[in-house]
Amino acid sequence: VADVYDVEAKRRQQEIDISIWEEQEAKRKEEAEKLEQDYEEEHKDWEPIKERDYITQPVDYVVCLDTMGQDRVFAERETALSLDAVAHFVAQWEAQERRNLKSDVDLKIEKSGEDKVFLDRYKAKFEDVLERWVDQNVEETDEPKEEAVKAQDRKLLKLQYFKKVLNGEKIEVRVESPPETKKDDRKDRRSKRDQHKDESKEELKEEPEEEIDFTEKWKKDILDLVKYKVIKNTRVIQSILYLLGYRREDV
């Protein structure tokens, strides 16, 4: 895939170079005509930029012929016919493998474009919702925790969040608090609401909940894995199964 991107970039640059060269030649021809001079067209060969061949690994098989109990040798015609059939099978197999690889590369490039659009549009929102959900689900304790423990708790909560998304569960995140209370933790905010209960009943109302759904994108990406013939990092499938709740014995 990286080679395809590199080739496309070189081809685009070559197209620019060809356009510049053709424009220069057109100006040179125009100047020659104005000065009534002979114009000799310059020919330039542009080397085609091709993609590298796929990295392949030879696989050897042994083909055996059997007379099925007949006590005889194979005739030359039968041997030749068998070798031709094997050669045809090998050619078709290799051609199909190349088609499969090209299909994988094309699909990967297509998915990369879709992912870029999705990330440009939703990545910041997704990360914001993730952090807010973690903040609102961190277990509060009166005992102080070390930073390493806090970081581990947040990491586990993020895994829970990803599991919810993969399972299609609804992610509910409360809207942010007003600026004057945003820096306070939830415990302080609850305490302040209790203190001002008589002054303002509005503060006792439940904060509205915002529905966030990133599941469809995840589902589509996972289901698209079945379209690939070659998967480089197969552990990703194992990780998905764990997040979906499968036990290690079942994977």
Secondary structure, 3 states (H helix, E strand, C coil): CHHHHHHHHHHHHHHHHHHHHHHHHHHHHHHHHHCCCCCCCCCCCCCCCCCCCCCCCCCCCCCCCCCCCCCCCCCHHHHHHHHHHHHHHHHHHHHHHHHHHHHHHHHHHHHHHHHHHHHHHHHHHHHHHHHHHHHHHCCCCCCCCCHHHHHHHHHHHHHHHHHHHHCCCCEEEECCCCHHHHCCCHHHHHHHHHHCCCCCHHHHCCCCEEEECCHHHHHHHHHHHHHCCCCCCCHHHHHHHHHCCCCHHHC
